[in-house]
Amino acid sequence: MTTPATYAAYTTSVTPAARAERGRAARKRASRSSHGLWIPSADRLDPLTVLARQTATRIPELLPPRYERMAASPYAFLRGAAAVMAADLATQPRTGLTVQLCGDAHLLNFGVFASPERALLFDLTDFDETLPGPFEWDVKRLATSIAVAASDNGQSEAQARRAVCAAVEAYRTAMRRLAALGELDVWYERIDTADLLPLIRAGHRERAVEDPSRAGRRTSLRALEKLTDVVEGQRRITPDPPLLEPLGRLDTAALRRIFIGYRSTLPEERRMLLDRFRFVDAARKATGIGSVGTRCYLVLLEGWNAEDPLFLQIKEAETSVLEPHLQQSAYPHQGRRVVTGQRLLQAAGDLFLGWVTGPEGRHFYWRQVRDMKTSAGVDDMSPSLLHDYAKLCGTALARAHARSGDRIAIAAYLGGSDTFDRAVADFALRYTARNAADHAALVTAVAAGATSRAPFRP
């Protein structure tokens, strides 16, 4: 099986025709129509058990908020239940066509951010679960999130199917286009916000990316206004317990120590840039849904004066939820796994992306906060807007996969018909029903008070 690590050697030794034939041959392992045939396995673990197993290493007092966030809606549950879906995907036939997976490619993990050159790009934005694996797993995760979002918004099954098919068709056609391009052309491919116009119908362009001009205002200086106050003449991160809490002296000292180790993982010119900032304050932060309970910190640094801030996030990196079902990561350090995956998948990387080992041997990665980052809300998208946004996400996912996998083989596997599109739509609708049932089980557990105990045991 070709992996991203061996892809370069493979492509220089195998002709494009042979690579295309390899893709068509993969239909014998997993026919395109087989992707729609999903039935829960007889030995399927209770989803609450799967979620409970993730609590062993997490901060106990943050576990109830995690479950409460997941219980808010079926889409919120899907966001937090990547481990549940990974186990379900593992029971299906696999194509054997490997890419660097995002691992959690749902709609809200796409968005706009600034490149180091300050261009606003649309791309994947979350890589906590990244790992090499079969390309279709990301496609099915995206497709299911579209169907669940449609259902949450009160849309019909037919409307959900159309949106899913639009996303998968966009993925397929983008991959076929990229298969005809040279290596450098594929590597430099990106979706600039100016390039969104042909992908989104006129009435939806601003809403689909939450207005690029608004993204341009989401800077560290704006974060300074929102997240900090001046206390006794010193700038400090404003507490908002239990989701944002100040650190004690010992914890702050520990963060200062690992800051040195993180710095060493940056390229030399970025280390020099980082050295122009000084450490001002830090706080513990709960972020996202699935990540709530892992250790995450917000660090405020200051440049040449108080109006020159830099916010960094230090996030704990655990073993990918995909790893129990796929090959072990080539990187024993989970922070390095995340950073490497992000650098491979994103069209432009974060200047301050790095990794470090923290107290108790825990793995962390560092990244910049609010560098013009924004994403579209999906909780009230109309059917036509969801359809257009789904197409955009499918296109972006194909671009990411084409950098690490054999795009020629994948394009040949997908083919020119809509067989794969319709099959994935069938899967997404079936899994939406399963996700709704799993969400209902969690709602019942929360109502019964089971999740108020830590660690939660169903």
N, C-alpha and C positions, 0 to 999 in steps of 0.2 A: 504494500500500500504506500503510495507516494504521500509524504508529509511535507508541510511547508519548509522544514529544515533541509530536505533533500530535493526540493523542487527545482532549484537552479541547475543542479547536475543532471537531473532527469530531462529538463527541457533542451539542454544542449546536446543530448545524446539520442533523442527520439524525434522523429520527423513529425510535423504537424498532422500529416495524414494518419500516422500511427497513433497519435494522441487522440484524434477524433474517433478512430476505431475503438480505442480503449473506452471512450465515453459511451459509444453505442453498445459496447459489450457489457457495460455496467447494467444495462436494462435486463440482463439475464439474472443478475443478483437481486435487483429490485426494479421491477417494471415500473414505468411511470404511473400507471393506474393503481399500483399497489399502495401508493402513498395515501390513498383515500380510505383504505380499509383498516380502521383502528377500532379495536374492541379491548376494553380493559382486561389485562391478564388475570387468570384465576387467582394467582398469588400476589396480586397488587397490594402493596403495603397501604395501610390507612394513611391518607395524606397528613393527618395531624401527627402521626408517628414520625413521618419524614421530617416535618417541621420541628418536632420536639427534639430530634437528634441534633439539630443545629444549635440548640440552646446551651449545650454543655460548656462551651468556651466563651459564652457571651455575658455581658454585664446584666446581672439579674434584674435590677430595678428598671431596665429599659425593655424588658421582654413584654410586659403588659401593653405598653404603647405600640410595640410592633404588631401584636395580635389585633389590637383595636384598629390600627390603620388598615390591616389586611381585611378586617371584617366590614370595612366601610362600603365595599361594593365588590362584585365579581371581578372587575378589572383590577382593583387594589389587591385582591387575593392573588390573581394571576401574577402581578408584579412581584409579590413576596414569595411565590411558590415555584421559583425556577427549579429547585431541587425536585419537586414533585413532577414537573413536566419532563425533566431530564430522565427520570426513571421510566416514565411512560414512553418517551421516544426510543429508549434503549430496547424496547420490546419489538420494534418494527424492523423490517428488512432495511439494510443499509446499502447505499450505492457504492461505498468504498472510494468515493471521490472527495478527497480531504482538502479542507481549507483551514485557515486560522479562524475559528468560530468566534464571534462576539460572545456567544454563550447565553445572552439574555437580550435578544434583538426585538424587544417589544416596542410599540410606537413611541413611548415616552423616553426611550433611550436613543432617540434621534433628535437632532436639534442644530441650532446655529451657534458657532463659536468663532473666535478670531484666530487666524493663523499668525505666526510670528511676524509676518509682513503686514499684519492688520487688515487682511482681507477677511470678509465674513463668509464662512463656508458652512454648508449643510452636510452633516455626516453623522455616523454613530458617535455616541458620547459616553458610553459606560462599558467597562471592560473587566469588571470584577470576576467574571466567570470564563474569560477567554481561554481557549484550549484548541489544539488541532482536532478536527472531527469532520464527519460527513456534512457537506454543505447544506443538505436539506433540513438539518436540525434548526439552523437559524431561520430558514425560510418558513418552516412550520411554526416557529415561535412568533415570528412577525405576523404570519397569517392568522394565527389564533388570537393574537392581541387585537387585530382589526375586527374579527368577528365578535369578540367579547365587548369591545368598545361599541360596536353597532348595537348589540343587544342591550347594553347598559343605557344607551341613548334612545331606546324604544323603537329602533328600526326593525323592519321586517327581515325575515330570513333571506328573502330574495335580494334585498338591499345589501345585507351583509355579504352574501355570496358575490355580488357584483364588485364590491370593494376589495374583497380578498382576491378575486380573479384579476382585478386591475393591478394589484401589487405584484402578484406572481408573474403576470404577463410582463410587467415592467422589468422585473428581475431577469426574466428569460430573454427578452429582447435586448436589454442592456448587456447581458453576458454574451450574446451572439455578436453584438457590435464590437465589444471589447476583444473577442476572440480573433477578430480580423486586424487588430492593431499591433504595433510593435511593442517591445518590452518597456522602453522609456515612455512611450505614449500612454501606456496603461498606468505606469507608476506615477506620472504627473497628472493623471485624470483627477478632476475634482469638481464638485458642484458649488460654484460661487453663487451667492445670492442673486447676482445678475442673471445667472443661468436658470433660475427657477421659473422665469416667466413662461418659457415654452411648456413647462411641465405642469403648471397650475393654471386653471382657467381664470380669466381676468377678475371676476368677482371674489376670488378666494385667495389671491396672491398675498395680500397683507396678513390675513388671519393665519394662513398655513405656516408662516414662520414667525408669528408674533411680532411682525414689523421689524425689519432689519435695523431701522433707525433706533428702535427701542433697545435692541441688542447692543448697539453701539454705546448706549448709555450705561450698560451693566458692567461697570469697571470697578477697580479696587477703590477709587475715590468715592464712588456712589456707595459701595459696601461700607466704607468708613463712616459715612453719615448714618447708615441704617443699623450697623452692628456694634457701634462703639459709643462711649460717652467719655467726657473728661472728668476724672475723679482726682481731686486734690492736685490738679495741675498735670496729671498724667493720663494719657489716652489708654482706655481699658475696654475690653470686649464686654458688652452689656449682657448680664446673665438673663436667662429665660429658662429656669429649671422646669422639668428635668431634661429638657432637650438641648439646652446650652448652659453649661455650668462652669464657673471659674475653677482653675486648678490650684491645688495647694502648692506650697513651696517645693516639696520633694518632687512632685509630678512635673512641675515646671522645670526644675533642674534636670530631670531625666530627659525631657524633650530637648533641652538645650544641648545635652550630650549627644543624642542621636542625630541632631541637626548636623553635626560634623560628619557623621557617617553618611548621611544622605547627600551632603555636598559632594562627597567623593565619587558619587555615581553620575554626576553631571559632566558634560564635556567641559573642557578647560575654559572656553570663553564664557560659558554660562556660570561657572563657578566664580569667575571674576565679576560678572554682573551681580550675582547673589551676594558677594562680599561687600557690595556697596550699600547693603541694607543691614540694619541692626534689629535684633530680636526685642520686641516690645511687650507682647502679652500672648497668652494662649488660653484656650477653653476647650472643654469636652463638648462634642456636638453629636446629636443623633441625626442621622441623615437617611433619606430615602424610605423604603419600606422593608425590603428583604435584608438590608444591611443594618437595620436598627438592632442594637445590642452588641455589635462589633465596636471595637475601640476606634474612635474617630475624633480628631482634634482640629481646631481652627487656630492658626498662628498668625499674629499680626506683626509685620516687620515695617520698618520705616526707613526711607531713603534719605535724601539730602535735607528734608524737613518734614514736619508733621502732615503736610499736604501731599506727600509722595509715598503713599502706602503700598504694601504688597501683602495680600492675603494668601496663605498656603493652607491646604488641607492635608492632614496626615491621616490616612485611612488604613485600617487593618486589612490585610489580605489573607484570606483563608484558602484552603484547598478548593478549587473549582468544583461546583456541584456536578459538573460533567465528568470529573475524573473517575468516580467509581464505575462508570460505564464505558470509558474510553481508555486510551493509553495514558500512563502517568506522564505528567508534565516533564519536559526536558530540563526545567528549572526548579531545583529543590526550594529556592527562595520564592515564595508566593508573590511577594511584591515585585520581584524581577519578572515573574511570569506575566503579571498584569501590565507592567510597563512595556515589555517586549511586544505583547499582543497589541497594545494600543498603538505603538509606533509602527507596527506592521499594517494595521487595518486603517488607521486614520490617514486622510490625505495630507494633513499637516499636524505636527505634534505640539504639545505644550512645552514652552521653553523650560519650565521648571519640573518636568516629570522625572522622578527618580525613586529610589527605593532604599530601605534600610532595615536592619534588625533592631528591635526595641527591647525593652525590659521583658524578662522571662522568655527570651528567645522568640517573641512574636514578630511576625513579618508585617511591614508597612510599606505603602507607597505614598509619595508626595506629589501634589499637583497644585496648579494655580486655581484660585477660587474667583468666580465671577469675571473672567476675562471675556467680556461681551457674550457670555453664554446665555442661551434662552431656548425654550422648546415650546411647541404648540400644545395647548390644552386639548384633550380629546373628549372631555366629558360632556360637551354639548355640540359636537360637530354635526352639521347637517349631513344627510346621506351623500350629497354631491361633494361637499368639502372633504368628508372622510375618504371618498373614492379618490379624489385628487391627491390628498396627502398620502394615502396608501401607495399610490404610484410613485411618488417622490421617494418614499422610504425603500420601496423595492429596488429602485434605480440605485440609491446610495448603497444598499446592501450588496448588490452585484459588483459595484466598483470596489468595495472593500474585499470581497472574496477573490476578485480577479488578481489582486496583488499577491496573494499567497498560495492560491490553488492553480490547478491546470484549467484555465478558462476555456481552452479549446476542447478538452474532454467534457467539461461540464456543459458547454454550449451544444456539443454533439449529443450528449445524453438528453438534454431538454428538447432539442429538435425545434422544428418550425410550427408544429401544431399546438393546440391548447390542452393536450392530454394531461400534462403535468399540472397545469393551472387548475383544471377542474378537479383533479384528484386532491390537490392540497386544499382546495376550498371545501371539499367533502370532509377531509380530516378536521379542518378548522371548525366547521359547524358541529361535528360530533364532539370535538374536544371542548367546545364552548358549553355544551350541555353537561359534560363531566365536571368542568371547572365550576359551573353554577352549583352543582351538588356538593362539591368539596367546600365551596364557600359557605353554603348553608350549614354544613357540619361545623365549620369554625364559628359561625355566628351563634349556633347553639351552645358551643363550648364556652364562648365569651359570656353569653347570658347566664350560664350556670356557674360562672366564677372560676372555671377550671384554669383559665389562662392568667388569673391573678396570682397564681403560685409560681414560683421560679425555682428550678426549671420546670416548665410546663410538661405534664405527662397526661396524654389523652386517656 
